[in-house]
Amino acid sequence: MRNSWTKPVHHLFALILVSTGVLAASAQEQPATDGLPLKPERKIEFTTDEGTWISLDVSGDGKTILFELLGDLYTVPITGGDAVGITRGMAFDSQPTYSPDGARIAFVSDRGGSENVWIANADGSDPIAVSKDSQSLFVSPSWTPDGQYIVVTRLGPGNDLWDRSEEIWMYQVEGGNGVQVTKGKSNYAMDPIASPDGRYLYYANRSFRPWLEMKFELPSSQIVRRDLATGDEDVITEATGSGLTPVLSPDGTQLVYGTRFESETGLRIRDLATGEERWLKYP
């Protein structure tokens, strides 16, 4: 069955064909939680070999893909095969990412009654809430290289998109209130990822310009590098079609980001030392 479920884009590879052979999912009843009062009234089962608008990550050893589909999390060998569900039930889980050592995952879930950042073992067991915010939404969590913090975009309270702030926060995995990294009313700071040495954060940033939004034009965002020690920011890209959703190579020397060109979306790869760029995939 072709999955046509539409959901927000949070990772660089937003559209993907999932070559999983046969994939089966069922919404099974789970023990009640303190925060999520909903109880399932029926079960849904389906078989599919592809999905759309999927957020994903690859394990550090390059062997496993971790992805979301219809509010549950799955793993599949990178060489292909059957997908295995690691979360299921009434909660909507999304935007999963592996810890640097591959032992844990971080993801966004409403299983506590409101959307927050959670961590769990790599097999989905022992989930724990990292953030505990009943008013905000969270987008694109990622780990710092030491595995001690989660960086994530937090969309603050607001009546609509025009009122919401979109700032980067950092949460210690052991708990706490979190620390706000970027501070700027009506700024867009999305999809943060830390450099392998832990010195920098890369993310898409733009000033909020509602007249562009109302015309449904592409946001004028670029990839920014922030020095976590000094707070200094440098704009890394100058893409006409904007710079979106940065991803770093494991050694931190190359940057891949999404951009638009002639009505199509492609991936650009940039050498951070020389500034040289080329198309990695277009469209």
C-alpha positions in Angstrom: 0.0 0.0 0.0 1.3 3.4 -0.9 1.4 5.6 2.2 0.2 9.1 1.5 0.3 10.4 5.1 1.5 14.0 5.1 3.5 15.4 7.9 6.2 18.1 8.5 9.6 17.8 6.9 12.3 17.7 9.6 15.3 15.9 8.1 17.3 16.4 5.0 15.9 13.3 3.3 12.3 14.2 3.4 11.0 12.0 0.6 12.4 8.4 0.6 11.4 5.0 -0.8 11.7 2.6 2.0 13.0 -0.7 0.6 11.8 -2.9 3.4 10.3 -5.9 1.6 7.2 -6.4 3.7 6.5 -4.0 6.5 3.6 -4.5 8.9 2.4 -2.2 11.6 -0.4 -2.4 14.2 -1.6 0.1 16.7 -1.6 -2.1 19.8 -2.9 -1.2 23.1 -0.3 0.0 25.6 -0.4 0.5 29.3 -2.0 3.8 30.3 0.3 6.7 31.1 -0.2 9.5 33.5 -0.3 12.1 30.7 -1.9 10.5 27.7 -5.6 9.7 28.6 -6.5 8.4 25.1 -7.2 4.7 24.7 -7.4 2.8 21.4 -10.8 1.8 20.2 -9.6 -0.3 17.2 -6.4 -1.6 15.6 -5.0 -0.8 12.1 -2.8 -3.2 10.2 -1.2 -2.5 6.8 1.6 -3.7 4.6 3.7 -1.4 2.5 7.1 -1.1 0.9 7.3 2.7 0.7 6.4 5.9 2.6 6.5 9.7 2.2 7.6 12.6 4.4 9.8 10.3 6.5 12.4 11.5 9.0 15.3 9.2 9.4 18.8 8.7 10.8 21.6 6.2 10.1 23.5 4.4 12.9 27.1 5.3 13.4 28.3 2.0 12.1 26.4 2.6 8.9 24.4 -0.6 9.2 20.9 0.5 10.3 18.4 3.1 9.2 16.1 4.4 11.9 12.9 6.0 10.6 9.3 7.1 11.4 6.2 6.0 9.7 2.6 7.0 10.8 3.7 7.9 14.3 5.8 4.8 15.1 9.5 4.2 14.9 11.2 1.4 12.9 14.6 0.1 12.1 15.7 -1.6 8.8 19.1 -2.8 7.6 20.7 -0.3 5.3 21.1 -3.1 2.7 17.4 -3.6 2.8 15.0 -6.2 4.4 12.1 -6.3 6.8 11.5 -3.2 9.0 11.1 -3.8 12.7 8.9 -1.6 14.8 10.5 -0.4 18.0 7.7 1.9 19.2 4.0 1.5 18.8 0.7 2.4 20.3 -1.4 5.6 20.6 1.5 8.0 21.0 2.8 9.8 17.9 6.6 9.3 17.8 8.7 11.1 15.1 12.0 12.6 14.1 14.3 9.9 15.6 18.1 10.2 15.8 20.8 7.9 17.1 23.2 8.8 19.9 26.9 9.0 19.0 27.5 5.6 20.4 24.4 4.1 18.9 23.1 2.8 22.2 20.2 5.2 22.5 17.8 7.2 20.4 16.2 10.6 20.8 12.8 11.4 19.3 9.8 13.7 19.6 6.7 12.2 21.2 3.3 13.2 22.7 3.2 10.1 24.9 3.3 12.2 28.0 0.2 14.2 27.1 2.0 17.0 25.2 4.8 17.0 22.6 8.3 16.7 24.1 11.8 15.3 23.5 12.3 11.8 24.7 15.2 9.3 24.8 15.1 5.5 24.8 17.4 2.6 24.3 18.2 1.8 20.6 15.5 -0.9 20.6 12.9 1.6 21.9 12.8 0.3 25.5 12.9 2.4 28.7 11.7 5.8 27.2 12.4 8.8 29.3 11.2 12.4 28.8 14.1 14.9 28.4 12.0 18.1 28.1 8.8 18.6 30.1 7.0 21.5 28.3 3.2 21.6 28.0 3.1 24.7 25.7 5.8 24.3 23.1 6.4 22.1 20.0 9.8 20.5 19.2 11.5 20.0 15.8 14.6 18.0 14.8 16.4 16.8 17.9 20.1 15.8 17.6 22.8 14.8 19.9 26.0 16.6 21.0 29.1 14.4 20.2 29.6 13.6 23.9 26.1 12.1 24.1 25.3 14.3 27.1 22.9 16.8 25.5 20.1 17.1 23.0 19.9 20.2 20.8 16.5 20.9 19.3 14.4 23.7 17.8 11.6 24.7 20.3 8.6 26.5 18.8 7.3 28.7 21.6 3.7 29.3 22.5 1.7 31.5 20.2 -1.7 31.8 18.6 -0.4 31.0 15.1 2.8 30.7 13.2 3.3 34.5 13.1 3.5 34.6 16.9 5.7 31.6 17.5 9.4 32.0 18.2 11.6 29.3 16.7 14.8 29.0 18.8 17.4 26.4 19.6 17.5 24.9 23.0 19.9 22.4 24.6 18.7 19.8 27.1 20.9 17.5 29.3 19.9 13.9 28.9 19.9 13.4 32.7 17.2 16.1 33.1 16.7 19.7 33.8 15.0 22.8 32.4 17.2 23.2 29.3 19.2 26.2 28.1 18.2 28.5 25.3 21.0 28.8 22.8 19.7 31.3 20.2 17.7 34.4 21.3 15.9 36.5 18.9 12.2 37.3 18.8 10.6 36.2 15.5 13.7 34.4 14.3 13.8 31.1 12.5 16.5 28.7 13.8 15.8 25.2 12.6 17.5 21.8 12.4 20.5 22.2 14.6 23.4 19.8 14.4 26.7 19.9 16.4 30.1 19.6 14.8 32.0 16.4 15.8 34.4 18.4 18.0 31.5 20.0 19.8 32.6 23.5 19.1 30.0 24.6 16.6 26.3 24.3 15.9 25.1 24.4 12.3 21.5 25.3 11.6 19.2 27.0 9.1 18.4 30.6 10.0 16.4 33.4 8.6 14.6 36.6 9.8 10.9 36.2 9.9 9.3 38.0 6.9 5.5 37.4 6.8 5.0 39.0 3.4 7.0 36.2 1.9 5.0 33.6 3.8 1.7 35.0 2.7 2.8 34.7 -0.9 3.9 31.1 -0.3 7.4 31.8 -1.5 10.4 30.0 -0.3 11.8 31.3 3.0 15.1 33.1 2.6 17.1 31.0 5.0 20.8 30.1 4.9 23.0 27.8 6.9 24.6 29.4 9.9 27.6 28.2 12.0 27.5 29.3 15.7 30.6 29.1 18.0 29.2 27.7 21.2 32.1 29.3 23.2 31.7 32.8 22.0 28.2 32.9 20.5 29.5 34.3 17.3 27.6 33.4 14.1 28.8 33.1 10.5 26.6 32.6 7.5 28.0 29.6 5.6 25.9 29.4 2.5 24.6 31.9 -0.1 22.1 29.7 -1.9 19.6 31.6 -4.1 17.0 28.9 -3.3 17.8 29.1 0.5 19.8 26.7 2.6 17.8 24.1 4.6 18.5 21.2 7.0 22.2 20.9 7.3 24.0 17.5 7.8 27.7 17.2 8.6 30.0 14.4 7.4 31.4 12.2 10.3 34.7 14.0 10.2 33.1 17.4 10.1 34.8 18.6 6.9 31.8 18.6 4.6 28.3 19.9 4.8 25.2 18.8 2.9 22.1 20.9 2.8 18.9 21.2 0.9 18.1 24.0 -1.5 15.7 24.9 -4.3 16.6 25.5 -7.9 14.2 26.1 -10.8 11.2 24.7 -8.9 13.0 21.5 -7.8 14.7 20.6 -4.5 18.3 19.2 -4.5 21.1 18.5 -2.2 24.4 20.5 -2.2 27.6 19.4 -0.7 30.1 22.0 0.6 33.8 21.6 1.5 33.9 23.7 4.7 37.7 24.4 4.4 37.7 25.7 0.8 34.0 26.7 0.4 33.7 24.8 -2.8 30.3 23.4 -3.6 28.7 21.0 -6.0 25.4 19.2 -6.5 25.2 15.9 -4.6 21.7 15.1 -5.9 19.4 17.1 -8.2 16.5 17.1 -8.3 
